[in-house]
Amino acid sequence: FHLYEVGNEPFYVDGVEIMPIEVMHGDLPILGFRIGAFAYITDAKVISQSALEKLSGVETLVVNSLRIKEHPTHMNLHDTLKIINIVNPIRAYLTHLSHDMGLHAEVSKNLPSNVTIATDGLTIEL
């Protein structure tokens, strides 16, 4: 299958349901994905209410957070933490960070206890 053929309907890979979640990357619609209690959303600036509903019950959320300051096509840390608060996963990992975010140790001090900056080599078992 091709990504443009996926649309908003669930599809299956080896019998595992994958739910596409449309989010906005500036003016461009892109897809995040939910697999069971896991969701992966990157390059998002806006996550609609209908997309948030698809994230209900997610236990692990991987989501972009480009930097502290506003950006035209990506969520900043404030926006991302608002989304995490709404979804309320057991654990959330921040990804797609730029050097403008700041030092890992400094940013980590100010994150909620269920939020971690993702690292290279991180493995999450589904």
ChimeraX commands (.cxc) that place a marker at each C-alpha (Angstrom):
marker #1 position 0.00,0.00,0.00 radius 0.5
marker #1 position 1.00,3.60,-0.41 radius 0.5
marker #1 position 0.66,6.24,2.30 radius 0.5
marker #1 position -1.70,8.32,0.14 radius 0.5
marker #1 position -4.01,5.30,-0.07 radius 0.5
marker #1 position -4.27,4.94,3.71 radius 0.5
marker #1 position -6.71,7.79,4.38 radius 0.5
marker #1 position -8.37,7.89,7.80 radius 0.5
marker #1 position -9.54,4.29,7.96 radius 0.5
marker #1 position -7.73,1.63,10.00 radius 0.5
marker #1 position -5.59,-0.84,8.10 radius 0.5
marker #1 position -3.83,-4.04,9.12 radius 0.5
marker #1 position -0.24,-5.22,8.94 radius 0.5
marker #1 position 0.25,-8.88,9.86 radius 0.5
marker #1 position -3.14,-8.81,11.59 radius 0.5
marker #1 position -2.30,-5.76,13.72 radius 0.5
marker #1 position -4.69,-2.82,13.43 radius 0.5
marker #1 position -3.07,0.53,12.65 radius 0.5
marker #1 position -5.23,3.63,13.02 radius 0.5
marker #1 position -4.12,6.66,10.97 radius 0.5
marker #1 position -4.52,9.97,12.79 radius 0.5
marker #1 position -4.57,13.05,10.60 radius 0.5
marker #1 position -2.82,16.08,12.06 radius 0.5
marker #1 position -1.71,19.35,10.50 radius 0.5
marker #1 position 1.92,20.20,9.75 radius 0.5
marker #1 position 1.36,23.89,9.04 radius 0.5
marker #1 position -1.10,23.79,6.11 radius 0.5
marker #1 position -0.15,20.23,5.16 radius 0.5
marker #1 position -2.17,17.26,6.46 radius 0.5
marker #1 position 0.03,14.38,7.58 radius 0.5
marker #1 position -0.57,11.13,9.41 radius 0.5
marker #1 position 0.35,9.93,12.84 radius 0.5
marker #1 position -0.49,6.37,13.83 radius 0.5
marker #1 position -2.03,4.48,16.72 radius 0.5
marker #1 position -1.25,0.83,17.34 radius 0.5
marker #1 position -3.20,-0.46,20.31 radius 0.5
marker #1 position -2.27,1.64,23.34 radius 0.5
marker #1 position 0.69,3.26,21.52 radius 0.5
marker #1 position 0.57,6.37,19.33 radius 0.5
marker #1 position 3.24,8.13,17.27 radius 0.5
marker #1 position 2.70,11.68,16.06 radius 0.5
marker #1 position 5.47,13.82,14.67 radius 0.5
marker #1 position 5.64,16.96,12.53 radius 0.5
marker #1 position 2.34,18.19,13.99 radius 0.5
marker #1 position 1.38,21.79,14.60 radius 0.5
marker #1 position -2.35,21.22,15.19 radius 0.5
marker #1 position -4.13,18.12,16.49 radius 0.5
marker #1 position -7.89,18.42,16.00 radius 0.5
marker #1 position -10.56,17.33,18.44 radius 0.5
marker #1 position -11.43,14.34,16.23 radius 0.5
marker #1 position -7.76,13.29,16.20 radius 0.5
marker #1 position -7.60,13.69,19.98 radius 0.5
marker #1 position -10.61,11.38,20.29 radius 0.5
marker #1 position -8.66,8.71,18.39 radius 0.5
marker #1 position -5.95,9.04,21.06 radius 0.5
marker #1 position -8.32,8.29,23.94 radius 0.5
marker #1 position -6.88,5.53,26.13 radius 0.5
marker #1 position -3.36,5.73,24.70 radius 0.5
marker #1 position -0.82,4.61,27.31 radius 0.5
marker #1 position 2.35,5.56,25.43 radius 0.5
marker #1 position 2.50,8.67,23.26 radius 0.5
marker #1 position 5.48,9.71,21.16 radius 0.5
marker #1 position 4.96,13.29,20.00 radius 0.5
marker #1 position 6.97,16.13,18.48 radius 0.5
marker #1 position 8.10,19.17,20.42 radius 0.5
marker #1 position 10.44,21.23,18.27 radius 0.5
marker #1 position 11.52,23.99,20.62 radius 0.5
marker #1 position 10.44,26.41,23.36 radius 0.5
marker #1 position 9.46,29.28,21.03 radius 0.5
marker #1 position 6.53,29.19,18.60 radius 0.5
marker #1 position 7.09,27.66,15.17 radius 0.5
marker #1 position 4.83,27.87,12.08 radius 0.5
marker #1 position 4.66,24.13,11.35 radius 0.5
marker #1 position 5.55,22.30,14.59 radius 0.5
marker #1 position 4.24,22.30,18.14 radius 0.5
marker #1 position 6.48,23.97,20.70 radius 0.5
marker #1 position 6.98,22.55,24.19 radius 0.5
marker #1 position 3.99,24.42,25.65 radius 0.5
marker #1 position 1.66,23.11,22.90 radius 0.5
marker #1 position 2.99,19.57,23.24 radius 0.5
marker #1 position 2.53,19.52,27.01 radius 0.5
marker #1 position -1.07,20.72,26.54 radius 0.5
marker #1 position -1.72,17.80,24.17 radius 0.5
marker #1 position -0.08,15.35,26.58 radius 0.5
marker #1 position -2.25,16.69,29.39 radius 0.5
marker #1 position -5.40,16.17,27.31 radius 0.5
marker #1 position -4.46,12.66,26.13 radius 0.5
marker #1 position -3.20,11.77,29.62 radius 0.5
marker #1 position -0.97,8.83,28.66 radius 0.5
marker #1 position 0.90,6.83,31.28 radius 0.5
marker #1 position 4.12,7.88,29.55 radius 0.5
marker #1 position 5.00,10.34,26.80 radius 0.5
marker #1 position 8.20,10.76,24.84 radius 0.5
marker #1 position 9.18,14.00,23.15 radius 0.5
marker #1 position 10.74,13.64,19.72 radius 0.5
marker #1 position 11.65,15.84,16.76 radius 0.5
marker #1 position 13.43,18.34,19.00 radius 0.5
marker #1 position 15.77,20.96,17.61 radius 0.5
marker #1 position 18.92,22.37,19.16 radius 0.5
marker #1 position 16.75,25.40,20.07 radius 0.5
marker #1 position 14.98,23.32,22.73 radius 0.5
marker #1 position 17.95,23.62,25.05 radius 0.5
marker #1 position 20.06,21.15,26.98 radius 0.5
marker #1 position 18.52,17.77,27.76 radius 0.5
marker #1 position 19.28,18.02,31.49 radius 0.5
marker #1 position 17.80,21.51,31.79 radius 0.5
marker #1 position 14.62,20.79,29.81 radius 0.5
marker #1 position 14.08,17.46,31.61 radius 0.5
marker #1 position 13.99,19.21,35.01 radius 0.5
marker #1 position 10.83,21.07,33.99 radius 0.5
marker #1 position 8.89,18.18,32.47 radius 0.5
marker #1 position 6.01,16.35,34.17 radius 0.5
marker #1 position 6.99,13.01,35.70 radius 0.5
marker #1 position 5.35,11.03,32.86 radius 0.5
marker #1 position 7.19,12.94,30.10 radius 0.5
marker #1 position 10.69,12.08,28.89 radius 0.5
marker #1 position 12.83,13.31,26.04 radius 0.5
marker #1 position 13.27,10.41,23.63 radius 0.5
marker #1 position 16.84,9.35,22.94 radius 0.5
marker #1 position 18.59,7.66,20.05 radius 0.5
marker #1 position 18.22,3.91,20.35 radius 0.5
marker #1 position 15.08,4.08,22.51 radius 0.5
marker #1 position 13.05,0.89,22.17 radius 0.5
marker #1 position 9.38,0.66,23.07 radius 0.5
marker #1 position 7.77,-2.76,23.12 radius 0.5
marker #1 position 4.17,-2.90,21.96 radius 0.5
marker link #1:1,2 radius 0.2
marker link #1:2,3 radius 0.2
marker link #1:3,4 radius 0.2
marker link #1:4,5 radius 0.2
marker link #1:5,6 radius 0.2
marker link #1:6,7 radius 0.2
marker link #1:7,8 radius 0.2
marker link #1:8,9 radius 0.2
marker link #1:9,10 radius 0.2
marker link #1:10,11 radius 0.2
marker link #1:11,12 radius 0.2
marker link #1:12,13 radius 0.2
marker link #1:13,14 radius 0.2
marker link #1:14,15 radius 0.2
marker link #1:15,16 radius 0.2
marker link #1:16,17 radius 0.2
marker link #1:17,18 radius 0.2
marker link #1:18,19 radius 0.2
marker link #1:19,20 radius 0.2
marker link #1:20,21 radius 0.2
marker link #1:21,22 radius 0.2
marker link #1:22,23 radius 0.2
marker link #1:23,24 radius 0.2
marker link #1:24,25 radius 0.2
marker link #1:25,26 radius 0.2
marker link #1:26,27 radius 0.2
marker link #1:27,28 radius 0.2
marker link #1:28,29 radius 0.2
marker link #1:29,30 radius 0.2
marker link #1:30,31 radius 0.2
marker link #1:31,32 radius 0.2
marker link #1:32,33 radius 0.2
marker link #1:33,34 radius 0.2
marker link #1:34,35 radius 0.2
marker link #1:35,36 radius 0.2
marker link #1:36,37 radius 0.2
marker link #1:37,38 radius 0.2
marker link #1:38,39 radius 0.2
marker link #1:39,40 radius 0.2
marker link #1:40,41 radius 0.2
marker link #1:41,42 radius 0.2
marker link #1:42,43 radius 0.2
marker link #1:43,44 radius 0.2
marker link #1:44,45 radius 0.2
marker link #1:45,46 radius 0.2
marker link #1:46,47 radius 0.2
marker link #1:47,48 radius 0.2
marker link #1:48,49 radius 0.2
marker link #1:49,50 radius 0.2
marker link #1:50,51 radius 0.2
marker link #1:51,52 radius 0.2
marker link #1:52,53 radius 0.2
marker link #1:53,54 radius 0.2
marker link #1:54,55 radius 0.2
marker link #1:55,56 radius 0.2
marker link #1:56,57 radius 0.2
marker link #1:57,58 radius 0.2
marker link #1:58,59 radius 0.2
marker link #1:59,60 radius 0.2
marker link #1:60,61 radius 0.2
marker link #1:61,62 radius 0.2
marker link #1:62,63 radius 0.2
marker link #1:63,64 radius 0.2
marker link #1:64,65 radius 0.2
marker link #1:65,66 radius 0.2
marker link #1:66,67 radius 0.2
marker link #1:67,68 radius 0.2
marker link #1:68,69 radius 0.2
marker link #1:69,70 radius 0.2
marker link #1:70,71 radius 0.2
marker link #1:71,72 radius 0.2
marker link #1:72,73 radius 0.2
marker link #1:73,74 radius 0.2
marker link #1:74,75 radius 0.2
marker link #1:75,76 radius 0.2
marker link #1:76,77 radius 0.2
marker link #1:77,78 radius 0.2
marker link #1:78,79 radius 0.2
marker link #1:79,80 radius 0.2
marker link #1:80,81 radius 0.2
marker link #1:81,82 radius 0.2
marker link #1:82,83 radius 0.2
marker link #1:83,84 radius 0.2
marker link #1:84,85 radius 0.2
marker link #1:85,86 radius 0.2
marker link #1:86,87 radius 0.2
marker link #1:87,88 radius 0.2
marker link #1:88,89 radius 0.2
marker link #1:89,90 radius 0.2
marker link #1:90,91 radius 0.2
marker link #1:91,92 radius 0.2
marker link #1:92,93 radius 0.2
marker link #1:93,94 radius 0.2
marker link #1:94,95 radius 0.2
marker link #1:95,96 radius 0.2
marker link #1:96,97 radius 0.2
marker link #1:97,98 radius 0.2
marker link #1:98,99 radius 0.2
marker link #1:99,100 radius 0.2
marker link #1:100,101 radius 0.2
marker link #1:101,102 radius 0.2
marker link #1:102,103 radius 0.2
marker link #1:103,104 radius 0.2
marker link #1:104,105 radius 0.2
marker link #1:105,106 radius 0.2
marker link #1:106,107 radius 0.2
marker link #1:107,108 radius 0.2
marker link #1:108,109 radius 0.2
marker link #1:109,110 radius 0.2
marker link #1:110,111 radius 0.2
marker link #1:111,112 radius 0.2
marker link #1:112,113 radius 0.2
marker link #1:113,114 radius 0.2
marker link #1:114,115 radius 0.2
marker link #1:115,116 radius 0.2
marker link #1:116,117 radius 0.2
marker link #1:117,118 radius 0.2
marker link #1:118,119 radius 0.2
marker link #1:119,120 radius 0.2
marker link #1:120,121 radius 0.2
marker link #1:121,122 radius 0.2
marker link #1:122,123 radius 0.2
marker link #1:123,124 radius 0.2
marker link #1:124,125 radius 0.2
marker link #1:125,126 radius 0.2
view
